[in-house]
Amino acid sequence: MADFNNDGLLDVLEANEQREDDRVAPGRLLYNTGRRVFRPDPSFGEYVNVAMYGKDQGGRGAHAGSLIIQRGPCEEEKGPQQADFCRGHRSLSWVIYQFVSRAMGAVYDSIDPIDGDPLPARNIQAEALNGDGVMDFRVLAGSIKIYYSSPGRRTLPPNGGPFEEIPAPGEGLELGAAVLQDFDLDGRADIFALYRIDTHPQSYTVAIFSVPPGAAAPSFYTRLRRDPVPSLAADVHRNTKIKDIAAVDYDNDGFADIVFVLLERPRLFHLTNAHPQSGCPRPAFLAVVLEGDPAKQVNRYGIGSSLALAVDDGRTARSPVRTVSSYSHGLTNRGGARDHRIVFGLGDGDAPVRLSITWPNGRVVQVSQEVILGNMNSMQAPLTIKY
């Protein structure tokens, strides 16, 4: 869900897959007219593999305005009507829509799959990773791929911009799932990845990839650690697959935990983030929740907003950016959850100076240092900003 037409009401993207017969029934975009009545956009129709609402190009900290979709499989062999539709909606190609003149229109179409990669994306996630304040995208499609923003160019699909592919941390490992989050609250996004061990199909290992201090340009990510997941061996079927993964702070200590579910057996697994270890200093953080006002044409959850926190460690100043791309889910093709609290990790030495919020309608508000410092280090009582 997102407010695609900027009227303050949350709309719905219907993510259909191709039927087995010749009937064309693509996913629809349903505009919320109020009172539980939804109006379909007559110009929109896509088979959807993965989708997210974000900003694929623009200025630093720009609010969302693009619906980014990787199309689902579209087989022409299923009949003449399907063949006609599929010729204009190629399997696994990427398309970007924006709301213009009362309807969604395609502003970019890759026509074919990007990078010559025929694998469908498992999920997509956006964070500002390379310091320019424009969203970069992590895509899971056989491996972990990151498409970095580049001034004046569209980030995803890539158009000659920087790119990084993160290899498996060893031989005989098959990537099962991955999620991007600042797991140690040092202000830099980490990647948590689960890999299945080919020689022991019931066993998984975890790899954490992090950005080392001082890294200024891609490739950013290096492996920080690798650990087995012993509890899985007795609980999974041979050759089982991971259905979905999410990073949510369910114990409210500020550190994102991991939740994932298996495909063949509907079991939910929790991996609790044990950082910090005994004797280590506890990093500071700021948790923020936005509350929009539908009466003023800003959706209730602030979906589409961006937040930039100016920080200073006494040597350099920077402004990490976060976005609100969903309220509780919508990042993956299986509906993986996302914590609605936006968290800025501050490490041991970063001092917050100012918080800038760009609402979905483009309005910018500033939150003072005094207000920020009075609402630090609490997930149960986050800093709540109302429109």
N, C-alpha and C positions, 0 to 999 in steps of 0.2 A: 504494500500500500504506500502511496505517496500522493501529494496534492499536485497532480500533473498540470492542471489548468489554473493554479494559483488563485482559487476562490475561497480558500480557507477550509474546505472540506476534503477529507481523505478519499481518494479514488482507488480503484482496484485494477490491477493487471491480472488478467486470466491467462495462466501459462499452460496452454494446451499443447499436447504432442499430436503428431499425425495419426489419423485413424488407419485401421487396417483395410478399409474399403475405399471406394472412390469418392466418398463424400468429403468435401473440403470444409473443415471446421477449425480454423486457426484460433489462437488465443485472442481475446478482445481486451480493449481498454474501456472500462466502465466508469463514467463520470458520476460522482455523487451529486445529486440535485437536492439532497435533504429529504428528511422523512423516509429514509430507507428506500428511496427510489434512485436507480442508477440508469444512466443513459449511455449506450454504446457509441464509441467514436466510429462513424461509418467509413473513415479512411484508413483505419488501423486493422491489421490482421497478420499475425505471425505465429509460427510454431516456435515455442520458446524452450531453449535448453537452459540458459542461465540469464539473469537480468539483474540490474541494479539501477538506482536513481542517484546520479551524482553530477559532477562537473568534469568533463574530459578535457577542457581547455579553458583558458581565461586568466584573469589576474589572480594575484595572491589572495587566498582566503575567499574566493568567489563562492557564492551560494549555488546550490545545485540547480540544474535546469535541463539535464539530459537523461533520457531513458536509454540505457546501454544494454543491448541484447545480443547474445550469441544465439542464432537460430538453431532450432532442433533439426534432427534428421528429416529430410523431405525426399521421398523416393518416388520418382516419376512412374515406376513400373506398376503402381497400384491402381492406375486408371487414367483416362484422358483428362478428367477434371483436376486430379492431383498433379498430373504432368504439367498442365498449363500453369498451375499455381507455383510449382516447384521451380520452374524456369526463371521466375522472378524472385525466388526466395531460396537460394542455394543452401544446401545442407552445411551447417557449421560456419556459415559466413557471419560477419558482424554488421549490425546496423545501429545507428544512433538517431533517436527521435527527439525533437523539441516541439513544444507547444507554440504554434504560430497561427494567428487568425482563426481562433476558435476550434482548431483541430491539431492533432499531432502530425508532423511531417518529418520525413526522413531527411536529415542533413548530411548523413554519411552512410555509405553502403560499400563494404569491402568486396561485394559480389562473390568472391571465393573465400575459403578459409585463409586466415592470415598465416604467414611464415611457412606455408606449405604443410601445416600440421593438421592431419585428418582426425585427430583425437578430439572428442567433445570435452569442453571445460567442465570440471566438477563443481567449481565455485569461483567466485570473483569477489575481491575485496579492495577497498581503496583507502590509502593513507598518504599523507605528504611525507615522503621519505628522503628526498634529496635536497631539502633545504630551500626550495624556491616557493613553497606555499601552495603549489598547484598539485592536485591529486595525482598520485602514481597508483598503478593497478597491479595487484597480485592475482594471477590466474593459475589455477591448478588444472593441468591437462597433461597427464602422464608424468610431468615433472613440475617443479615450482618455477614459474616464470614471472618476472617483474618488468613492467613497461613503465619507464620513468618519463615524467613530464619534460618537455623541451619547449623553451619560449617560442611562441608563434606556430607551434605544431600541435596537432591532435595527439593525445597520449595513447588512446586505445580506440581503434586498432593502431598499431605503431606506424609512424610515417617517417622513418629514418632517425627516430630518437634513440636515446640510450636504452639498453636492454640487458637484463641479467637472467641467466638460467642457473638455478642452484642444483648441483648434482647430489645424488644420494651419498650418504656418508660412509660408503663401503660397497663391496661387491655383493651381489645376490640379495639386494633389497628392493622391494616393490613399494612405491609410494601409495599409502592408503588414504591419508587426509592431512591437511595442513591448515593453520590459522595464524593470522598476523595480529600481534598484540604486544604492548609493552609489559612483558611479564615480570620484569624486575624493577619497574618504575624508575628507570634511569633517564627517561625522556626519549629513548630511541626504540622503535618498534622491533620486536623479535619475531621469529617464525618458529612455531611449534609444529613439528611434523611427525607423523606416525608411519613407520615402514614395516611391512611384513617381511619376515625372513624366509626366502625361497626354500631353503633346505629344511626349515621347520615351520610349515605353513600355519601352525597354531600359535606361533610366537611372534611378537611384535617388539620393535625397539623404537625409542623416542629419540629424536635429534632436535636440539635447540640451535638455531642459527641467529647470530647477533651481529650488530654493526660495531666494530671496534672503535674506541675513542679516537677522534682525529681524522676519521675517514671523511674525505671531501668529495669523492666522485665514485660512481659505479665502476667496478663491481664492489658492492658494499659488504655483502654477507659472508661470514666465515662461521664454521661450526664451532660452537662453544662447548657442547658436551653431547654425549650419547649414552643412553641408559636403557636397559631392558625393561619390559613391562611384565613382570612375572605373573601377575594375577590373571592375565589373559589366557595363558596356556591351557588352563584347566576349564575355561569357560567358553571357548569358541570352537566351532566346527572346523574341520580341515578345509582350507581354501576359502574361508569366509571373507567377506569384504566389509569395509567400514562404510556405513550408509551416510553418516553426517557427523560433523564435529562443530563445537562451539566453544567460545571462551567467555565465561560469565563468572563474576565474583559472587558465588553463592554463599560464601561464609562471611562476606562483608568485612574483609580485612584490608581491602585495597588492591590485593594481588589477584589477577585473573586466574581462575581455575579452568579445567578442561572437562567437558562433557562430550561423550560420543556414543553412538549407537551402531550396532552391527546390522547387516542386511538380512542374513539368513535367520538369525535368532534375535527376536526383539528384546535385547538386553541393553540397558543403559549403564554406562561406565562413567565413574567420576575419578578424576585425578586432581587432588588438591595441591595447590601451589604452596610448597613448604618454605618458600623464601620469606623473610630472611632466616638464615641459619643462626643458631645460638652464638651470641657474641658479635654479630654483625650489626652495624648501624641500620636503623629502619629508615628507608627513603621517605621523603615527604611526597604528598600528592594532593591534587585538587579534583574533586568529583563535581560535575555540573549536570543539572537537569533543566531542560528548557520547557516552558509552558506557553504555547501560542494562544491566540485568541481568534477563533473562527469568525466572530462578529466583525473582526478587523481584517479578514481574509488572510489569516495566518493559521495554519493547521495546529491542532491542539498539542501535538508532540514536537513541533518545530522541525519536522522532517524536511530536509533540503537546506538547513542552516549550516553555517560553518563557524568555527570558534578558533581564535588565535590568541594564545597566551604569551605575552611578552615576558621573558625571564632574563635574569642577569646573574652570572656566577662570579662577578667581580673582575672578570677578564674579558669576556665577550657577551654580547647581547644577542638573543635569538627569539624567534616567535614560532614555536611548533603549532601546527594547525590540525584540528580534528573536524570531522563532518558528522552530521546526523543523517544517515542514509536509510535508517529504519527505526522503528520503535522497539520491536522485540524479535523480529525475524526478517528474512528476505535477502540474505547474502548468498545463499547457495541454492542449488537445484532441488534440494530436499527440505529447504525451509529452516536451516540452522539458526539457533537463537543468537541474539546479540544483546548485551547489557545496555539498557536504556540510559544508564549513567555514563556520561563522557568523562574519561579520566585522563588527566595530565600527570605523568610521573615527573618528579622534580629532582630525583637523585639525592645526593648528600649536600650539594652546594648551590643549586639553582634557587634564586629568590624571585617569586612572581612579582611583576611590576604592574601589569594591566591586562585585562581580558577584553577582547573585542569580539562581538557577536554580530554576524551578518545573517539576518533573518531571511526566509525564503522570498520575501518581497523586495529584498535589497536594502532594507533599513539596517543601519549600523548603530549599535549601542556600545558604550564603554562601561566597564565595571572597574571601580577603583581598587587600588592596592589594599586600602583599609577593609573594604568589604571582602576581598579575597582572603586576607589573612585571618579574618574572623570566621571563615568557613572551611578551613583546611582539614585534611586527614580524616574525613568522615564519609563513609559510604551510606550509612543509615540516615544521615542528615546532610545530604549534598547541598551545594550552593544551588538554589533554585532561582532561575531568572524567568520572570513573566514578561510577556510582550507588553 
